[in-house]
Amino acid sequence: MTMKLETLPLNKLGVIGGGAWGTAMAQVIASDGSDVLLWAREPEVVEAINGTHNNPLFLPVLPLSEKIVATGDLAALDNCDALVVVVPAQFLGSVLAGLPASRRPLVLCAKGIEAGSRLLMSEVAEKAAPGAPIAVLSGPTFAHEVAAGQPTAITLACGDEEVGLALAERLRRPGFRPYLSQDVVGAEIGGAVKNVLAIACGVVEGAGLGQNARAALISRGFAEMTRFGLARGARAETLAGLSGLGDLVLTCSSTSSRNFSLGKGLGQGIPPADLLNDRRTVAEGASTAPVLAEAARAVGVDMPIVDAVCALLTGAAKVDDVVRALLARPLKQEGR
């Protein structure tokens, strides 16, 4: 579907999701004085944003713009011209199904693959909101830095070039630069795979395996991302860009990443159930890992690091066993 720019008003934007990244995106949009309506599931988040202009639950310390108004009613978003959707991947379909029917553009920020269906987020959105133009916003973005206005570059992928350009112009700010792409699949696969690889890098950190091991894992993990992405129709340049390699480097090197932090706990020997039950925020890679492994097998792609993360998350293997198995794999040409 192609929509002309003159028929695509983007005056009022809404944000679905009151977590750290949703709040950060609302802050970005409001930074030019725009009104933003933000939907949050948690009543305490709605109350805090409207009452004291902060989100102590998910983005503490940072004061929020008074132009951000929060609501717990999805129907209130019906007067928005476009929606930035920032809910966990496994809940995207159910949340979108609760929206009033509309052809307004949806900018998807969740990074994952739906369990059971193995659908990418754009495919989930197409089913839940038929007729709505779909864009994907993905790249190296720690929410607290984005919300504070620190320089950030990110991929905005949209199959409709005109809609993508209109959204990019509406979202761009002095410290927030979208780079346009039409490769929606590539942007989504980069974001989904890097979350699983970030868990693996956290394991390296937690187990004290050293910087050499982490650098090797990032490189070999990127090879896995590329193999899977190309098999699913992604473009190599997208996977090597902000939404692929760029995001991978960021989340594989800092405890500010929820996935890296989860992996670090696994590397320290903390049982997976304890780590996953004791988290208010979602580490998307934990849900994505088994689905990604299934999807890779379905297209005949070998992803040993992803398989290793799955084994650690289920408790089927210990860190020493996984490392030993990876190092014992048959020798091969690099780049394959």
C-alpha positions in Angstrom: 0.0 0.0 0.0 1.3 3.4 -0.9 0.1 6.6 0.8 0.9 10.1 -0.5 2.6 12.4 1.9 -0.2 15.0 1.6 -2.7 12.4 2.9 -0.5 11.4 5.8 -0.9 13.9 8.6 1.5 13.2 11.5 0.6 16.0 13.8 -0.1 14.0 17.0 1.9 11.0 17.9 1.1 8.4 20.5 3.3 5.9 22.2 2.1 2.4 23.3 4.2 1.2 26.2 5.3 2.9 29.4 8.6 1.0 30.0 12.0 2.6 29.7 12.1 2.6 25.9 8.5 3.7 25.4 9.1 6.6 27.9 12.3 7.5 26.2 10.6 7.7 22.8 7.8 9.9 24.3 10.5 12.2 25.6 12.2 12.4 22.2 8.9 13.3 20.5 8.0 15.9 23.1 11.5 17.5 22.9 10.3 19.8 20.1 7.2 20.9 22.1 4.9 18.3 20.6 2.1 16.8 22.7 2.5 13.1 23.2 -0.1 10.6 24.5 1.5 7.6 26.1 -0.3 4.4 27.0 1.0 2.4 30.0 -0.3 -0.9 31.4 0.8 0.0 35.0 -1.6 2.4 36.8 1.4 3.6 38.9 3.3 4.7 35.8 0.3 6.6 34.5 -0.1 8.3 37.8 3.6 9.2 38.2 3.9 10.6 34.6 0.7 12.8 35.0 1.3 13.8 38.6 5.1 14.3 38.9 6.4 14.1 35.3 8.7 11.1 35.9 8.6 7.3 35.6 10.3 6.0 38.7 9.4 2.4 37.9 11.3 2.2 34.6 13.2 5.4 33.9 14.1 6.9 37.3 15.8 10.2 38.0 15.2 11.7 34.6 12.5 14.5 34.6 10.0 14.1 31.8 8.4 16.7 29.6 5.1 18.2 30.7 4.0 17.6 27.1 3.7 13.9 27.8 0.3 12.8 29.0 -0.2 9.2 30.1 -3.3 7.0 29.9 -4.3 3.5 30.7 -7.0 3.5 28.0 -6.0 2.2 24.6 -9.1 3.7 23.0 -7.7 7.2 24.0 -5.1 6.8 21.3 -7.7 6.8 18.5 -7.1 10.5 17.8 -3.3 10.0 17.2 -2.0 10.2 13.6 0.7 7.6 14.1 1.6 5.2 16.9 5.1 4.3 18.2 4.6 0.8 19.6 7.0 -0.2 22.3 5.6 -3.3 24.0 7.4 -6.6 24.6 7.5 -8.8 21.4 5.3 -11.6 22.9 2.5 -9.1 23.7 2.5 -7.1 20.5 -0.3 -9.0 18.8 -2.7 -8.8 21.8 -2.0 -5.1 22.4 -2.6 -4.2 18.8 -5.7 -6.3 18.7 -7.1 -4.0 21.4 -6.7 -0.9 19.4 -9.6 0.7 17.5 -9.4 -0.3 13.8 -7.4 2.3 11.8 -5.1 2.7 8.9 -2.7 5.0 10.9 1.0 4.1 10.6 2.6 1.9 13.3 6.2 2.3 14.2 7.3 -1.0 15.8 10.1 -0.9 18.4 9.9 -4.5 19.8 12.8 -6.7 19.0 11.9 -10.4 18.8 10.1 -13.2 17.1 6.6 -14.4 18.2 6.6 -17.7 19.9 4.5 -20.4 18.3 3.9 -18.6 15.0 7.6 -17.7 14.4 6.4 -14.4 12.9 8.5 -11.3 12.8 6.9 -8.2 14.5 5.9 -6.6 11.2 4.0 -9.9 10.3 2.3 -9.9 13.7 1.3 -6.3 13.2 0.0 -6.9 9.6 -2.3 -9.6 11.1 -3.5 -7.6 14.0 -3.9 -4.2 12.2 -4.6 -5.0 8.5 -4.1 -2.0 6.2 -1.9 0.0 8.6 1.4 1.1 7.1 4.2 -0.7 9.1 7.6 0.7 10.0 10.4 -0.7 12.2 12.6 1.4 14.4 15.7 -0.5 15.5 19.3 0.2 16.4 21.8 0.9 19.2 19.7 2.7 21.8 20.0 2.6 25.5 16.8 4.2 26.7 18.4 6.4 29.4 20.8 8.0 26.9 18.1 8.6 24.3 15.8 10.2 26.9 18.6 12.4 28.1 19.1 13.7 24.6 22.5 12.1 24.0 23.4 11.6 20.3 21.7 8.5 18.8 21.5 7.2 15.3 18.9 4.5 14.4 17.4 2.6 11.5 13.9 3.4 10.4 12.8 0.7 8.0 9.5 0.9 6.0 8.5 -0.8 2.8 6.6 2.3 1.7 9.4 4.8 1.0 7.1 7.9 1.2 5.6 6.8 4.6 9.1 6.1 5.9 10.3 9.5 4.9 7.4 11.2 6.5 7.9 9.3 9.7 11.7 9.9 9.7 11.1 13.7 9.3 8.6 13.7 12.1 10.8 11.7 14.5 14.2 13.3 13.8 15.6 15.6 16.5 19.0 17.3 16.9 20.2 14.3 19.0 18.1 11.6 17.3 18.8 10.7 13.7 16.9 8.1 11.8 18.5 6.5 8.8 16.0 5.3 6.2 15.8 1.8 4.9 13.2 -0.3 3.0 14.5 -3.6 4.4 12.0 -4.3 7.1 13.1 -7.9 7.4 16.7 -7.0 7.9 16.1 -4.4 10.5 13.9 -6.9 12.5 16.2 -9.8 12.3 19.2 -7.7 13.4 17.3 -6.6 16.5 16.0 -10.0 17.4 19.2 -11.9 16.9 21.4 -9.4 18.7 19.3 -9.9 21.9 20.2 -13.6 22.0 23.9 -12.9 21.3 23.9 -10.3 24.0 23.0 -13.0 26.5 25.9 -15.1 25.3 28.3 -12.1 25.7 27.0 -11.6 29.2 27.8 -15.3 29.9 31.3 -14.6 28.8 31.5 -11.7 31.2 29.9 -13.5 34.1 32.1 -16.6 33.7 35.3 -14.4 33.5 36.3 -15.9 30.1 38.0 -12.7 29.0 37.9 -10.0 26.3 39.3 -12.3 23.6 36.4 -14.6 24.0 33.9 -11.8 23.9 35.4 -10.4 20.7 35.3 -13.8 19.1 31.8 -14.4 20.1 30.6 -11.0 18.7 32.3 -11.8 15.4 31.0 -15.4 15.1 27.6 -14.2 16.4 27.4 -11.7 13.6 28.2 -14.5 11.1 25.2 -16.4 12.5 23.0 -13.3 12.3 24.1 -12.8 8.7 23.5 -16.4 7.6 20.0 -16.4 9.1 19.1 -12.9 7.8 20.1 -13.7 4.2 18.2 -16.9 4.4 15.1 -14.9 5.4 15.5 -12.3 2.6 17.4 -9.6 4.5 20.0 -7.4 2.8 23.6 -7.8 3.9 24.1 -4.0 4.2 21.2 -3.8 6.7 22.7 -6.5 8.9 26.0 -4.7 8.8 24.3 -1.4 9.7 22.9 0.2 12.8 20.0 -2.3 13.4 22.4 -5.2 13.1 26.1 -4.9 13.8 25.6 -1.5 15.5 23.1 -2.8 18.0 25.1 -6.0 18.5 28.2 -4.1 19.5 26.3 -1.9 22.0 24.3 -4.6 23.8 27.2 -7.1 23.9 29.3 -4.8 25.9 27.4 -3.2 28.8 25.3 -4.2 31.8 22.9 -1.5 30.8 21.6 -4.1 28.4 19.0 -6.3 30.0 20.0 -9.3 27.9 23.7 -8.9 28.7 22.8 -8.6 32.4 20.8 -11.8 32.2 23.7 -13.6 30.5 26.1 -12.3 33.1 24.0 -13.9 35.8 23.9 -17.2 33.9 27.7 -17.0 33.6 28.0 -16.5 37.4 26.1 -19.7 37.9 22.7 -18.2 39.0 19.8 -20.6 38.0 17.9 -19.3 35.0 14.6 -19.4 36.8 15.9 -17.2 39.6 17.1 -14.6 37.0 14.0 -14.6 34.9 11.6 -14.5 37.9 13.4 -11.6 39.6 13.1 -9.2 36.7 10.6 -6.3 36.3 11.8 -5.5 32.9 11.8 -8.0 30.0 15.0 -9.5 28.5 13.6 -10.1 25.0 16.4 -12.5 24.1 15.2 -15.1 26.6 11.9 -15.5 24.8 13.4 -15.1 21.4 16.2 -17.7 21.7 14.1 -20.9 21.4 11.9 -19.4 18.7 15.0 -18.2 16.8 16.6 -21.7 17.0 13.4 -23.2 15.6 13.3 -20.7 12.8 16.9 -21.2 11.9 16.4 -25.0 11.7 13.4 -24.4 9.5 15.5 -22.6 6.9 18.6 -24.9 7.3 20.8 -22.4 9.0 23.4 -23.4 11.6 23.4 -21.1 14.7 25.5 -22.8 17.4 25.8 -19.8 19.7 22.0 -19.4 19.7 21.6 -23.1 20.5 24.1 -22.7 23.3 22.1 -19.9 24.8 18.9 -22.0 24.6 20.7 -24.8 26.5 21.8 -22.4 29.2 18.4 -20.9 29.6 16.7 -24.2 30.0 19.4 -25.5 32.4 20.2 -28.3 30.0 23.9 -27.4 30.0 26.4 -25.7 32.2 28.7 -22.9 31.0 31.8 -25.1 30.9 30.0 -27.7 28.8 28.8 -25.1 26.3 32.2 -23.5 25.9 33.8 -26.9 25.5 31.3 -27.9 22.8 31.7 -24.6 20.9 35.5 -24.9 20.9 35.3 -28.5 19.8 33.3 -27.8 16.7 34.9 -28.9 13.4 37.3 -26.4 11.8 35.9 -24.3 9.0 36.7 -21.4 6.7 36.0 -18.0 8.3 33.0 -16.3 6.8 31.0 -19.5 6.6 
